[in-house]
């Protein structure tokens, strides 16, 4: 998927950033990113060459020691691989996990909407690896021209996330740690699938108002399906579409899910105009899930998948 900046930078209102992302080529349901290719060396070493999800070939001359992570998901991956002490710059306040990430210099905040990196600040940190997500082609080109190795990774689904984590492991000299981590995530995901054979229908709210949800080409949609849900938004034509209450009443989902951060009170959802006609709301099946766990394509996604399973089917599937 082309991840929406709304899921990564909480400092700017979500719906506004979805529009920004579309302007950056970030959020198109039809333009799926090219899959990154693993480094050319079978026994990863340096120099190391890879092709990222923007289709750019990147060569790292030596194992990176000064890393900038320009997305909370990238920050979490690098820390999970045990090299968080090499991170010298992060995107902004949303880089809050683990707690140590909050102490690292923030390099974001530039551009018309404050979601671009400050080029001068980045260059001053002398990074030998800049990890980011899709969008921002102009500032990425500027960084490359200044000698900063930029690697873009976009997880289109859970399996792609596992591959991206291994790619980050290759790029940081921590492939063994990445394989151990992804093997564990894969095993836990398989256990969720084995328990979630009784499927339900669901709707996921990512923003209100207006009522905004997710389409079938998003990372989160894949998580919902893996957790045993058939989202009623399967025919959506965009990644983050607005959805009418009237349509949702007709859809009749079994479970109404919402991400924390935009709402956290089930009774308040029922009090919205027209929401009492939604089957899941009327039956009291409104459940809130941790937005950071299901919207950030990083190691904690497996926790989010298990939380979705519990929300849809109850504890233990």
N, C-alpha and C positions, 0 to 999 in steps of 0.2 A: 504494500500500500504506500501511497504518498502521504505520510503522516501529517495531520493538521497541526499547525503551530499551537492551536487552542489546547491541545493535549500536552503541551510541553512548556509553555510560557504562561503561567497563571497571572502575571502582572498586568496583562492586557485582556480586556473582556473577550470571552471565548468567541462569540459570533463575529466580532470585528476581525479577529485573527484568522478565522476560517476564510474570510474574504481576501485577506492579505495572502494567505497560502495559495489561493487559487491564482492570484496575480503573479506568484513566483513559480508557477508550474508545479505547485505542491498541493495536491488534493484532487487531482483528476482521476476519475474512476476508470478512464479508458487508457491512460498512459502508464501502464505498469512499468516499474523500473527494471532495467536489465539486471539479471542476477550477477552478483559479484563472483569473480573467479578466485579460487584459492591461489596462494602464492605458487610460483612456478617450481620452486624447489620441493622435492618430495620429503626431504629432511630439512625443515625450515631453518634457514640461517640468514645472514645478512652479508651483502646486499640482498634485498628481497623485492620482488615485483608482483603486483596484483592489479586487477581491473576492478574498480569499485562499481557501485550501483548507478552512478552517473555515466558509466562507460569510459571512465578516465583511467588510464594506466598510471599507477603510482609506484615509484621506486623509493624504498627506504634504504639508505646506505648503511645504517647501523641501527642496532636496537634502540628504539626511542627512549629518551630519558626525561624529556620535557614535553608533556602532552597537554593539549587543550581539548576539552570535551565540550562541544557546542550543542548539547542537548542533554537533558537530565537522564535519558535512557543510556546514553554513551557514558556518562559519569558513573552510573550504577554498574555498568558492565566492567569498566576498568577497575573500579574498586573491588568488585567481586572476584576479579582475576588476581588480586593481591598486589597490584601496582598503583594503588591510589596515591602513594607518596610521590609518584612521578607527575601527577596532575598539577599544572601550574596555572591553569585558567579554566573557568567554567562559564556557561552561558549567562546565568543569572540566579535570582532568588529561588527558582524552582529546582535548582540543583541542590536538594536538601537531604539526599540520602546517599550514603550514610551521613551522620551528623558532621563528620570531618569535612565533607564537601562544602558545607556552608562557610567554612573558614577560608576557602580558596578565592583568589581574585576573580571578580566577574568581568567578562570582556564584552558582554552584550549591551544593548541599549541604544545602538545607532540606527540610522535610517528613519524614514518618515514615520514608521509605527513602532520604532524601538526594538525591533526583533533581529536586527543585523548586528554583526560583531563590530567593535571598534577596531579598525585595521591597525592603527598606530599602537594601540594597547596590546594587540595580539603580537605584532612584530617585536615589540619591546620585550616580550616574554621569551623570545627566541625558541619557539617550539620546534621540535623535530617530528611532530605528528599532530594533526588537527583532525579530530573525529567529529563528524556531523551527520545530519540527515538531509533529505531532499530540499530543493529550493535554493534561492540565493545564488544563482549561477554567476551573477556579475561580481559579487564580492568574493566568491570562490576563485574566480579567474584572477582577481586582483591579488589574492593571497598567494596563488601559485606563481604569479609573475614576480612576487617578492621572495620566492624561494621556500614557501611554507608547504610541506606535503599535506594535501587535503584528501581525506578518505571519507566518502559518503556511503552510508549503509542504510537501506530502507527495508525493514522486515514486512513482507506482504502477508505472512501468516506465521503460525507458531514454528513450523519446520524451517522457514526462512530465517526466523530469529535465531534458532539453534546454529544454523550455518553462519550467521553474522557474528555470533559470539565467538565461534571458532576462528573466523577471519580476524577479529580483534585480537584474539590470542596469538595468531600467527604474527600479526603486525607489531605486537608488543613483546614478543619472545616468551609468551606464556601459553603455548599451545596445550601442553599437558594439563594445566589447570583448567583451560577452556573445555577440553574433552571430558574431564571429570565432572565439571559443572553441567554441561549439556546432557551427558549420560543420565545424571540424576534427574534433570528436568524432564527428559524424555520418559524415564521410568515412571515418574509421578503422573505425567500426562496420560500414559497408557492405563494407569490405575483408575484415573478419573473416567476415561472412556469405558472401561470395563464395568464401572459402577453405574454409568449414566445411560443405560439401555432404554429406560422408559422416558420417552421424549415428551416435552411440553412445548407450548408456544410461548413466546415472550416478546416484550418490547423494551428497548433500552433508551432511556432519556439521558442525553448528554448535556442538554441545556434547556432552560425555560425561564421566561418566554423569549421568543416564540418556541414552541415545542420542537426540539431538534433531536434527531436520532442518527443511526448509522446505517450505511448501505452495505450490500453484499461484497464489495471489493475492499473492505477495511480489515485491518488486523483484528479489531474487536469482534467483528462478525464471526471470524474463524474461531475465536475463543468461545463465543456463545454456542456455536455448533458443537464444539468439542465437549462442552459442559452438559450437553443433552438438550439443547434448546433449538427449536425451529423459529427463528425470528420472523415476525409478521412483516418485516420491512425487506423481505427478500427481493421484491420487485422494484426497489428504489433505484433510480437512475443516477444518483450522485452519492458521494461518500458520506456527507453529513446533511441530509435533506431535512427540511421542515416537514412536519407531519400534522395533519389536521386532527382535531379531537373527533370530528365526525367519522373520519376514516378509521381512527383507532377504536371507536365504539363498534364499527362494523367488523374490524379485524378480530376483536374479542380475544386478546391474548390471555393465557393462563396466568402469567406472572408479569408484573410491571417492575422493571429494574430502573434504578437511577443511581448515578455516580455521586458520591459525597463531594461536597465543595459547591454545588449549586442548590442542593436541597438536602434535608436530612430528617424530615418529619412526615411520616406516612399520612397522618390525619390531614396535614396541610395540603397534600396532593389531592385528597378526596374532596377538599373544599374548593378546588379550582373550578371555574365554570365548565360544566358539561362532563367533568371527569367522573362523576358518580355513575355515568352510564357505561364506563369501561368495565368489562367483566372482572379483570384482575383487581381493579380498585374496589369495586363493589363487594368482592369476596374477601377483601383484606389481604391480598397477596401483593403488596407493595414492599419491595425490599431494596435497601440501599447498599451499595458495594463501594469499596475504596477505589476512587477514581485513579489514584496513582498506580495501583496494582494492575489495572486492566487497560490503561491507556498508554503506559510507558513500555515500549518493547525492550525489556531488559530482563535480568535474572529473576526479579520478583513477579514476573508474569505468571509463573507457575503457582505462586500463592494466590494470585488473582483468579486463576482458573479454578482452583479448589474452592475459593470463596464463591465464585459463580455457581459451582456445583451445589454447594450448600444452600445458596439462595433459591435455586431452581427446584431442588429435590429434598432439601432438609439435610441436617448434619449426617455425614456418612453416606451421602448419595441416596 
